[in-house]
Amino acid sequence: MERDLYNWLKHWKKEKKKKPIVIRGARQVGKTWLIEYFGRQDFNELVEINFEFHPHFKSCFSTLDPLEIIQKIELTANVDIHPGKTLLFFDEIQECPQALKALRYFYEKMPALHVIAAGSLLEFIMDAEQISFPVGRVQNIYLSPLSFGEFLTSCGEQKIRTYLRNVTINEQVPESIHFKCISLLRNYLYMGGMPEAIASWLEINKLTKTDEIHQALLQNYRHDFGKYGKRVNFNLLEKIFINTPGMVGSKFKYSHIDRQANSRDIKNSLELLIKANILHRISSASGAGLPLHAHCNEKTFKILFLDVGLLQSAMGINNETYLAENLLAVYKGLVTEQFAGQQLLALKKIFEVPVLYYWQREAKGSAAEVDYLWQRGEHILPVEVKAGKTGTLKSLRLFLSEKKALFGVRFSLQPLSFTDSVLSIPLYAVEAMPGLIDQIISQGKS
């Protein structure tokens, strides 16, 4: 299944002096498949070294000199590596820390050679081995589970995706398309964006294997925690992983993980899961100015899980969501808040660390919270995920008033509209949001 990142990789291939790429992301989000596909489609040769399957290649990195490394790889693997024609792929690079160190020298001494590395839980091994990342000489890019837009493409619904991306503020989504999109959204919410789950559904057109696949993935993640680093607290990692699905959409409290454990120990374990992209921190920001991170409270935050399908499987509520008449009301809106956050992260630039913010005011008698804050150019816009035709939108309007924001965004299952300083977007059209925002700003409609 084609990923949006593939087109970016094709442009990277043409650059004259290119940095080696490290594709970051949780296990099983499709990193290896994507790079192998890119290598087969766009290069004469793909030379792949998986350090987990073939640990003897680690000896090729007794030196950091790329010319010597390439010579050793060619002799060991009985291959020829030609700059400009060969894609050299280091998979599971966390198993060979010396290879991670060597990447910087490929950029300095062999810029014509295309080098891509991938690995899961890189931060675990880097923390344990005290390895510094070659900043400035390596390009980090991030791959997440398939977005809803990528899911549409995989389903052969590229026309629907293109239509939704380019919808204008002055038009209504036809009812036939609306109901089709709701049906597709319901399927996506059930299975999420993990490639294996989507591939199974595309093959048999049934969701019967989805729960089995999700549970296997969840178990594999838990198994991985014990593989990396002597200083990793396996028990705390597991407790965080088990408990965070039910905490999505709420202020994170260390006591909800383990009342007996030290908050600092929980924080350290949580940081590893965030860095490994298994969890995402949504920090509370004041919205007073840019950059958002300069006005955030790092002690107040929410958590998003890796994937909406995995989250529901971990909680045992997949069927409840699939059968629900009102998708936005399932489990107090937790599922759709996860979905919206996941899709907003997918809209970020692929070379940016995937982060989001939200707004919270804890004033006595006047508490308020906006699900997400979105930056578009110099503007900070409040974003809510709401059920119902109107909802109160009290917090969103309070933010608009206090921060003098141009307008707010509401995701719901209601028709596309822009009324009374609120841009209402159907939940299945998150990808349309940047374009719609630009339309409103350019037309001066706020």
C-alpha positions in Angstrom: 0.0 0.0 0.0 1.4 3.3 -1.1 2.4 5.8 1.6 2.6 9.6 1.2 6.2 9.5 2.3 7.1 7.7 -0.9 6.7 10.8 -3.0 9.1 12.7 -0.6 11.7 10.0 -0.9 11.5 10.3 -4.7 12.5 14.0 -4.4 15.2 13.1 -1.9 16.7 10.7 -4.4 17.3 13.6 -6.9 19.2 15.8 -4.5 22.9 16.3 -5.3 24.2 16.3 -1.8 21.8 14.3 0.3 21.9 13.4 4.0 21.4 9.8 5.0 17.9 9.3 6.2 16.8 7.7 9.5 13.1 6.8 9.3 11.7 6.9 12.8 8.5 5.4 14.0 7.1 2.6 16.2 7.4 -1.0 15.2 5.1 -2.3 12.5 4.1 1.0 11.1 5.5 0.0 7.7 9.1 1.4 7.7 10.8 -1.7 6.2 8.1 -2.2 3.6 8.3 1.4 2.4 12.0 1.4 2.0 12.1 -1.9 0.2 9.4 -0.7 -2.1 11.3 2.5 -2.8 14.5 0.5 -3.4 12.9 -1.8 -5.9 10.9 0.8 -7.7 13.5 3.6 -8.0 17.0 2.1 -7.9 19.0 -0.4 -10.0 20.0 -2.3 -6.8 18.7 -2.5 -3.2 21.3 -3.6 -0.7 19.6 -4.4 2.6 21.3 -5.2 5.8 19.2 -6.3 8.7 21.4 -6.2 11.8 18.9 -8.3 13.8 18.8 -11.2 11.2 22.4 -10.9 10.1 24.5 -9.7 13.1 27.8 -10.7 11.4 27.6 -7.4 9.4 28.3 -5.5 12.6 32.0 -6.3 12.1 31.9 -4.1 8.9 31.7 -1.1 11.3 34.9 -1.6 13.1 35.8 1.6 11.3 33.8 4.7 10.7 35.3 5.3 7.3 32.5 4.9 4.7 34.9 3.7 2.0 36.2 0.9 4.2 32.6 0.1 5.4 31.3 -0.2 1.8 34.2 -2.4 0.8 33.6 -4.8 3.7 29.8 -4.9 2.9 30.5 -5.7 -0.8 32.8 -8.5 0.1 30.7 -9.9 2.9 27.4 -9.8 0.9 29.0 -10.4 -2.5 27.4 -7.3 -4.0 28.4 -4.2 -5.9 27.4 -0.8 -4.5 27.2 2.0 -7.0 26.6 5.6 -5.8 23.5 7.0 -7.6 22.3 3.5 -8.6 22.2 1.6 -5.3 20.0 2.2 -2.3 21.9 1.0 0.9 19.4 0.2 3.6 20.4 -0.5 7.2 17.4 -2.1 9.0 17.1 -2.6 12.7 20.0 -0.2 13.1 19.5 0.0 16.9 21.2 -3.5 17.0 24.4 -1.9 15.7 25.1 1.4 17.5 28.4 1.8 15.6 26.5 1.9 12.3 24.4 4.8 13.7 27.6 6.7 14.5 28.9 6.0 11.0 26.0 7.7 9.2 27.4 11.2 9.6 30.5 10.2 7.7 28.5 9.0 4.7 27.2 12.5 4.3 30.6 14.0 4.6 32.6 11.6 2.4 30.0 9.8 0.2 27.2 12.3 -0.4 26.3 10.6 -3.8 25.4 7.3 -2.1 21.8 6.9 -1.1 21.7 5.6 2.5 18.5 5.0 4.6 18.4 3.5 8.1 15.4 2.4 10.1 14.9 1.0 13.5 12.4 0.6 16.3 12.9 1.9 19.9 16.1 3.7 18.9 15.9 5.8 22.0 16.0 2.7 24.2 19.4 1.6 22.9 20.8 5.2 22.5 19.9 5.9 26.2 21.4 2.6 27.4 24.6 2.9 25.3 24.9 6.6 25.8 25.1 7.2 22.0 24.6 10.7 20.7 22.7 11.1 17.4 24.7 12.6 14.5 22.7 15.9 14.4 23.0 18.0 11.3 24.5 15.3 9.1 21.5 12.9 9.2 17.9 13.7 8.2 15.3 12.3 10.6 11.9 11.7 9.1 8.8 10.2 10.8 6.5 7.5 9.7 3.2 6.9 11.6 0.3 4.5 11.1 -1.6 5.1 7.9 -3.7 8.3 8.1 -7.3 8.2 7.1 -6.3 9.8 3.8 -3.7 7.1 3.1 -6.3 4.5 4.0 -8.6 6.0 1.3 -5.8 5.7 -1.2 -5.1 2.1 -0.2 -8.8 1.3 -0.6 -8.8 2.6 -4.2 -10.7 5.7 -3.1 -8.2 8.2 -4.3 -10.9 10.2 -6.1 -12.8 10.7 -2.7 -9.5 11.7 -1.0 -8.7 14.2 -3.7 -12.2 15.6 -3.5 -12.1 16.0 0.2 -8.6 17.6 0.1 -9.8 20.2 -2.3 -13.3 20.9 -1.0 -14.1 24.6 -0.8 -15.8 26.5 2.1 -18.7 27.4 -0.2 -19.7 23.9 -1.1 -21.6 21.1 0.6 -20.4 17.5 0.5 -23.2 15.6 -1.4 -25.2 13.3 0.8 -24.1 10.2 -1.1 -20.4 11.0 -0.6 -21.1 11.9 3.0 -22.6 8.5 3.8 -19.9 6.7 1.9 -17.2 8.6 3.9 -19.0 7.8 7.2 -18.9 4.1 6.3 -15.2 4.2 5.4 -14.5 6.2 8.6 -16.3 3.5 10.7 -14.1 0.8 9.2 -11.0 2.9 9.8 -11.9 3.6 13.4 -12.3 -0.1 14.0 -9.0 -1.3 12.4 -6.9 1.9 12.8 -3.9 2.6 10.6 -1.6 -0.3 11.3 -0.6 -1.7 7.9 -1.1 -5.3 8.8 -4.7 -4.7 9.9 -5.5 -2.8 6.8 -3.8 -5.3 4.5 -5.8 -8.1 6.0 -9.1 -6.2 5.6 -8.3 -5.4 1.9 -7.5 -9.0 1.3 -10.6 -10.7 2.8 -12.9 -7.7 3.0 -13.8 -8.7 6.6 -12.8 -7.5 10.0 -12.6 -11.0 11.5 -8.8 -10.9 11.8 -8.5 -7.4 13.1 -8.7 -8.1 16.8 -6.2 -10.9 16.5 -3.7 -8.7 14.6 -4.2 -5.9 17.1 -3.6 -8.1 20.1 -0.5 -9.6 18.6 0.9 -6.1 17.9 0.2 -5.0 21.5 1.9 -8.1 22.9 4.9 -7.6 20.6 5.3 -4.0 21.9 5.2 -5.2 25.5 7.7 -7.9 24.7 10.1 -5.4 23.1 10.4 -3.4 26.3 12.6 -6.0 27.9 15.0 -6.1 25.0 16.7 -2.7 25.2 18.8 -1.1 27.9 19.9 -2.1 31.3 18.5 1.0 32.9 15.0 0.6 31.5 12.3 -0.2 34.1 10.4 -2.9 32.3 7.6 -3.0 34.9 6.9 0.7 34.7 7.0 0.7 30.9 4.4 -2.1 30.9 2.2 -0.3 33.4 2.2 2.9 31.4 1.5 1.1 28.1 -1.4 -0.8 29.7 -3.0 2.2 31.5 -2.5 5.1 29.0 -5.3 4.0 26.5 -7.9 4.8 29.1 -6.3 8.2 29.9 -6.5 9.6 26.4 -8.2 13.0 26.4 -7.6 13.6 30.1 -4.9 15.3 32.0 -2.1 12.8 32.6 -1.5 12.0 36.3 1.4 9.9 37.4 -0.7 8.5 40.3 -3.0 6.8 37.8 0.0 4.7 36.7 1.3 3.5 40.0 0.6 5.2 43.4 3.6 3.5 44.9 6.2 4.4 42.2 8.3 7.5 42.2 7.0 10.2 39.8 10.4 10.7 38.4 10.8 7.1 37.5 7.3 7.1 35.8 8.3 10.3 34.0 11.6 8.7 32.7 9.8 5.6 31.4 7.1 7.7 29.9 9.7 9.8 28.0 11.1 6.7 26.4 7.7 5.6 25.1 7.1 9.1 23.8 10.5 9.3 22.0 9.8 5.9 20.5 6.6 7.3 19.1 4.5 4.7 20.9 2.8 7.5 22.8 2.5 11.2 22.0 2.5 14.0 24.5 0.0 16.8 24.0 1.3 19.7 26.1 -0.8 22.4 27.6 0.0 25.7 26.0 -1.3 29.2 26.8 -1.8 30.1 23.2 -0.4 33.6 24.0 2.1 33.5 21.1 4.5 31.7 18.9 6.3 29.4 19.1 3.7 27.3 21.0 6.3 25.4 22.9 7.7 28.6 24.4 4.4 29.2 26.1 3.6 25.7 27.3 3.5 24.1 30.7 5.5 20.9 30.5 4.0 19.6 33.7 0.5 19.6 32.3 -0.2 17.4 29.4 -2.4 14.7 27.8 -1.4 11.6 26.0 -2.3 10.1 22.6 -1.8 6.4 21.9 0.0 5.2 18.8 -3.1 4.2 16.9 -6.9 4.5 17.3 -7.4 0.8 16.4 -4.8 -0.4 18.9 -6.2 1.9 21.5 -9.7 0.4 21.2 -8.4 -3.1 21.1 -6.4 -2.5 24.3 -9.6 -1.3 26.0 -11.8 -3.9 24.4 -14.3 -1.4 22.9 -13.8 -2.0 19.1 -17.3 -3.5 18.6 -18.9 -0.6 20.6 -17.4 1.9 18.3 -18.2 0.0 15.1 -21.9 -0.4 16.1 -22.4 3.0 17.7 -24.9 5.3 16.1 -23.1 8.4 17.2 -19.3 7.8 16.7 -18.4 10.9 18.6 -20.1 9.8 21.8 -18.2 6.5 22.2 -16.4 6.3 25.5 -17.0 10.0 26.3 -15.5 11.0 23.0 -12.1 9.4 23.7 -12.1 7.5 20.4 -12.7 10.5 18.2 -10.4 12.7 20.1 -7.6 10.1 19.5 -8.6 9.9 15.9 -8.5 13.6 15.4 -5.2 14.0 17.1 -3.7 11.2 15.1 -4.9 12.8 11.9 -3.6 16.2 12.9 -0.2 14.7 13.7 -0.2 13.2 10.2 -0.6 16.7 8.7 2.7 17.8 10.2 5.8 18.0 8.1 7.5 14.6 7.9 10.8 15.9 9.1 9.3 17.6 12.3 9.1 15.8 15.6 5.3 15.0 15.8 3.9 17.2 18.6 0.6 18.8 19.4 -0.7 21.2 22.0 -4.0 21.9 23.8 -5.3 24.7 25.9 -6.5 24.4 29.4 -7.6 26.9 32.0 -8.0 25.7 35.6 -9.4 28.8 37.1 -11.9 28.1 39.9 -15.5 28.4 38.6 -14.2 29.1 35.1 -12.4 26.0 34.0 -12.0 25.5 30.2 -10.3 23.2 27.8 -9.8 23.1 24.1 -8.9 19.7 22.6 -6.1 21.0 20.3 -4.3 24.1 19.2 -3.3 24.4 15.5 -0.8 26.8 14.1 -1.2 28.0 10.5 1.3 30.6 9.6 1.2 33.3 12.3 -2.3 32.2 13.5 -3.1 30.0 16.5 -6.5 28.4 16.1 -8.5 26.3 18.7 -9.7 22.9 17.6 -12.5 20.9 19.1 -14.0 17.5 18.5 -17.7 17.7 19.2 -21.0 15.7 18.8 -24.3 17.3 18.0 -25.4 20.1 15.7 -24.0 22.9 17.6 -22.7 21.9 21.0 -21.9 24.6 23.5 -18.4 25.2 22.3 -18.0 27.3 25.4 -14.3 26.7 25.8 -13.6 27.3 22.2 -15.4 30.6 22.3 -13.7 31.6 25.5 -10.3 31.0 23.8 -11.5 33.1 20.8 -12.4 35.9 23.1 -9.3 35.8 25.3 -6.7 35.2 22.7 -8.3 37.3 19.9 -8.0 34.3 17.6 -9.4 34.7 14.0 -11.8 31.7 14.3 -12.1 28.2 15.7 -12.3 24.7 14.1 -14.8 22.1 15.1 -14.7 18.4 13.9 -18.0 16.7 14.0 -20.3 14.7 11.6 -22.2 17.8 10.7 -21.9 19.4 7.2 -19.1 21.6 6.2 -19.8 25.2 7.1 -18.3 28.5 8.4 -20.6 30.4 10.7 -20.2 32.7 13.6 -16.4 32.4 13.7 -16.5 28.5 13.7 -15.2 26.4 10.8 -17.1 23.1 11.1 -15.4 20.2 9.2 -16.7 16.6 8.9 -14.5 14.3 10.9 -13.6 12.3 7.8 -12.2 15.5 6.1 -9.4 16.4 8.5 -7.0 16.6 5.5 -9.1 19.5 4.2 -8.4 21.6 7.2 -5.2 23.5 6.1 -6.8 24.4 2.7 -10.0 25.5 4.3 -8.2 27.7 6.8 -6.2 29.3 4.0 -9.4 30.0 2.1 -11.0 31.8 5.1 -7.9 33.8 5.8 -7.3 34.8 2.2 -11.0 35.8 1.8 -11.0 37.8 5.0 -14.1 36.0 6.2 -13.1 35.8 9.9 
